[in-house]
């Protein structure tokens, strides 16, 4: 048996990867090495895809990295990312296998130097101010002695109790009509806006108080939503905004006809001369909200820690790969459709030109004419007509009707 060469034995031991296998192993290495990382940089090439996914580049003075922020995570983002914004992104490093491109899969995004909620507040404030929602000339006067006062707030919060105490102590005959809503949490802004519209549809109200007790910026955020600002703006009833404490300002305060520093102060403004409210109840309410907020925050952090474990992310990562691939296929399909339409248009124009060149009408445009006898038959021989017959000649522009006075068969 002949001896095997060393080169042959080395080739037998060599492991050859397919491109897909190589990319898959590289993705596993990246994800195990960088399962969670914070990256600081400037946003550029920001694109908000129709699928809801955000695609952008994070860059500094020397380098850049591609990033994707999927819709299921960015839907709760309060501010609007845009080119030039300095941000801090938390996510994981992975590889988009289809293109062999490593990128940052963002799970959390914060503006650098200012909180996300604060930035969202400033962005919406600038937008509405340009539209004129804050202009003093559009604000309605608050009636001095209202008979029916509408209130949009939580039925269990301290705000409604404070308003009832103040109003009833000063004017026993004043009617209070409450439209109960949630004042914080997901969906609260929609309930507040809907309640304002309902109060306007009801009619018979002299003034409307919209607000809640104090809390953190997160607690008060429902009153910084655009949907609430629009509802306040279109209200026909004068609105007093009473959200949080004296130091708290919301978008609702800026749009309302009058801003009160607290719900108690709103009631004081409505009934003019009033007695002081019970501060202890409001303080207890604030402490309870603070304790509950801290408790929920600790549970939220615990839940996020569990969600960030690798065991929970494997199915989601596969979906992310297909989601990004789908976006890419949609872009390719759109580009192909445009190219195909352009090609077919050029073919059509070419065929139209050739047909025109072969058309009898094109011959007429060169100075020729076509003659028909009285029966509308084309004349090709003078023997088919006689003196006195009527003929019709079609020119490039118009028709000539003639009578035969002479026939020359020799022409």
N, C-alpha and C positions, 0 to 999 in steps of 0.2 A: 504493500500500500504506500503510495507516494506521501512524503512528508508535507503537512500543511504549512504554508508560509505564515510568517508573523503578521503580515499585513492583512491576510484573510481572517486570522483569528481576532485581530483588533476590530475589523469591520463587523464581525459577528457579535461583538460585545457592545457596539455603539448603539445608543438609544436615539432614535429619530422622532422628533415631535412634529405633529401637525401644527399649523398656525393656531387653530382653535385650542388645542391642548396647551400650547405654550401660553396663550393669553389667559386661559383659565387658571393655570398654575400661578402666573404672575398676579392675577387678581386675588387669589387666595393669600399670597405672600403680603400684598399691600394691605389687605383688610385685616390680617392678623397683626401686622406691624403698626398700623394706624387705625385702630377701631374707633377712636374718638379723639379729635384734635381741634384746637382753636387756631384759626388763621386770620390775620389782620391784613387788610389791603383795600384798594380802591376798586369800585365797580366800574367795568367798562363793557361795551358791546351787550348791554342788557336787552333781553328779548322776553316778552311775555307771550308764550305760545297760546294758541287757541285752546289747547288742552288744559291750560291753567298752570303748566309747569314754567318755571323761571330758568332761563339759560343766561349765563353771564361769565365774565372773566374777572378774576381777582388779580390785581397787579400791584407791584411796587416799582421803585426806580429801576431795578435790574431784571426782574422776572415776572412771570405771570402763570396762572393755572386756571384751567377751565373748571366751571362749577355748575351744578344743576340743583334746583330747589323744587322738589315735586309738590304738586297741588295739595296733596293730602296733608302736607306739613305747612305750606305757606299760606293756607287759607285763613289761618288765625293771625297772620302778620298784620300789625296795626299800621305801620308806615309803608310808604310806597318806595321800593328800591328804584334807583335811577343812576345813570352814568355820572361818575365823579364823586359819588357818595363814599366816604370812608366808613368801612364796616368791620365788625368782628364776626366771623362765621364759625359755627361749631358743626362738625360733621365727621365723616369718615372718608379716607382715601380708598378708592377702588379703581377698577379698570373697566371701561366700556369696551367689551370684547369685540364687538362688530368692527370697530375702527382701530382697536389697539391703542386707545387713548386713555391715559390715566387722568382722573379728575376728582374734584372734591364734591361729595354728595352731602349737601347742606341739610341740616336738621334744625338749626336755630340761627337766626340772623339778628344782630344788634348794631345800631349805628354807633360809631365811635364818638365818644365825648358827650353824647346826649342820649337819654333813654328812648326806647322805641316808642312808648306812648307819648312822650313829650314831642318827639319828632312828628308823629302822626297828628298830634294836636296842632303844631305849627303849620304843617302842610295843609290841613283842612281849613285852618283859620285864614291862611293866605288866599286859598281858592274862593271861599265864601265872601271874603272882604272885597275881592275883585269883582264879584257878581253883585255887590251892593246890599247884601243881606244885613250888614251892620249899620247902614246909613241912619243917622238920627232922624232925618226928615220922614222916614217911613214908619216910625214908631208911633203907636197909638197911645192916647192919654188914658190913665187909669182913673176910673170913676171914684169919686170921693166917698159916696155912701151906697155901695152895692147892696142889693137885696138878696141875690143868689150868687154864691161864690163856688166855683168848680175847683176841684183839687184832683190832680193826677199824681199819685204816689202809692207807696206800698200800704196796704190796709193794716199791716202789723208793725210798721216802723214807728219811730218816735216822731217823724215829721207830721203825720196826720194828727197825732195827739196834741202836739204843740200848737198846731193851727186851730184845732177845736177849742183848746183852752183859752187861747187869746181872743178868738172871735166871740165865743160865748160869754166871756167875762165883760166884754165891752158892749156888744150888741146882741141881746138875747134873741131878737127876731130875725137875725141873719141866718139864711138857710145855707147849709154846706152840702154840696153834692159831690160824693167821692166816686171816681172811676179807678178801681184798684188795679195796680200793675206791679210787676217786678221791677226793681230799681237797680239791679246789678245782675251780672251773669249773662250767659248767652241767651239771646232772644229778648232781653229786657228792652233794648232800644226800639225794636219793632212794636212791642206792647205800648210803650210810651207814645210813639208817633200815632198809633192807631187810636189810642184813648183821646188824644188831642183832636183828631178828626171827628171822633164820635161826639165829643162835647160840642163841637161846632155844629154838627148835624142836629143835635138835640134842640138847641136854641133856648132862649130865656135866661142865659147866663150873663152876668154883668162883667165878671172878671174870672180869670183862670190862673191858679197857682200850680206850677209844675216844679217838682223837686223831690228832695230826699235829705236825710241826715248826712253827717260828715263821714269821711272815710279816706282811704288812700286813693291815689290816682286811678288805680285799677278798679276800686269800688265805684268811683264816680264815672267810669268811662262811658256808660250808656248815654250820658248826657253830652258826650263829645262826639257822638255818631252823627253822620250827615243826615240820616233819615229823620232824626229828631229835630235837627236844625231846620230842615225843609218844612216839617209839620208846624213848627212854631212860626215860621215865616208866613205861611199861607193862612194862619188862623185869623178869623174875623173877630174873635174875642180878644180883648187885651190880655196879655200874658205876663205874669210876674214869675221870673225864674228864681228858684230858691234851692240851690244845690250846695250841700256841704257846709263848710264853715266860711267865715269872712275872708280868709286868705285863699280859699279855693275859687278858681275861675274856670268856667267851662264854656264850650261853644254855645250851649243853650243860653247861658247868661248874656252872651254878646248879641244873639239874635232877638232875644225877648224884648218886649216893650219896656220892661223895668227889671233890674236885677236887685234881688235882696240877698244880703250876705248869709242868711239862714232861713229855714222855714218859719221860725218864730218871727223874724223881722218881716217876712212877707205878710204874715197875718197882721202885724202891727201897721204895715203900710196900707193894708186893705181897710182896716177899721179905724185908722187914724189914732186917736188917744186910746192906749191899751195898758194893761198891767203887765208886769214882767212875768216871763214864763218860768217854769220850774226847771232849773239847770241840772239838778241831780238826775232826773230821768234821762235827759239827753246824754249826760256823762256816762251813765250806766250803759246806755245803748251803744255809745262809742266804744267803751271798754269791751263789751260783749262782741262787737264786730271785730275789734282788734284781736282778741283771743281766738275767735273763730277763724279769722284770716290767717293767723300764724299756724293754727292747727292744720288747716287745709293746705297751706303752703308746704308744711313738713311732709304731709301725705303725698302731695304732688311730686316733691323731689324724690321720695321713695319709689313712686310709680315710674318716674322717668328713669331712675337707675335700673329698674327691672327691664324696662323697655329697651334700654341701650345695650343689654347683654346680647352677646353674639347669637345665642340660641333662638332668640325671638326675631332676629333680623333676617335669617336665611330666606324664608319665603318672600319677604318684602323686597329683598335684593333682586330676586329673579323677576319680579313684577317690574321693578325699576328698569332693568335691562330691556325688557320688552316694550315698556312705555317709551323709552328714549328711541328704540329702534322704530317704533310706530311713527313717532314724530319725524324721523329721518325719511322714512318711506313716503309719508305724506308730502314732504318737501320735494322729493324726487318726482313723485307723480304729478305735482303741480307744474314743475319745470318741464316735464315731458309733454304734458298737455299743451302748454303754451308753444313749445317748439313744433309740435305736430300741427297745430292750427296755423302757425305761420307758414309752414311748408305747403299745406293744402291750399292756402290762400294764393301763394305764388304759382302753384300749378294751375289753379282756376284762372288766374289772370292771363297765364300763357295760352291756355286753350281758348279763352275768350278772344284774345288777339288774333289767333289763327282763324277762328270762325269768322271774325269780322273781315279778314283779308279775303276769304272765299265768298263772302256774301255778295249777291248781285247789287245790293245797295252801295257797297264799296266801289263797284265799277261805275255806278252812276255818279259818284262823287268825283270821278276823274273826267267828267264831261260827256259821258255817253247817256243814251236814253233807251227806254223799252216801249214799244208801240203795241197796242191791242186793238182788235177790230170791234165791231159793234156788239159782238157776243162775248167780249172780254177774253178772247183767245189771243195768244201771243202771235204776232205777225213775223214770219221769217221769209216770206216769198211774196213779191208784188202780184203774182198771179192769183193770190187769194183775196184780192180786193179789186174794186173798179172805181172809175171816176164817179164822184157823188157820194161815196161811202163816208161815214163818220168814223174817225179813229181817235184813240186816246193815247197820249205819250206820257210816260212816267219819267220825270227828271229827278235829280238828286234832291231838289227842293221844289215840291209842287207837281201838278199835273196839267197838261195842255190838251184841250179838246179841239180837233181839226176836222176839216172836210176835204176829201181828195179832189183836186182840180186837174191833176196831170199825173200820169204814171210813166216812168222811164225804165223799162226793163233792162236796159243796157248798163245801168250804173252798178 
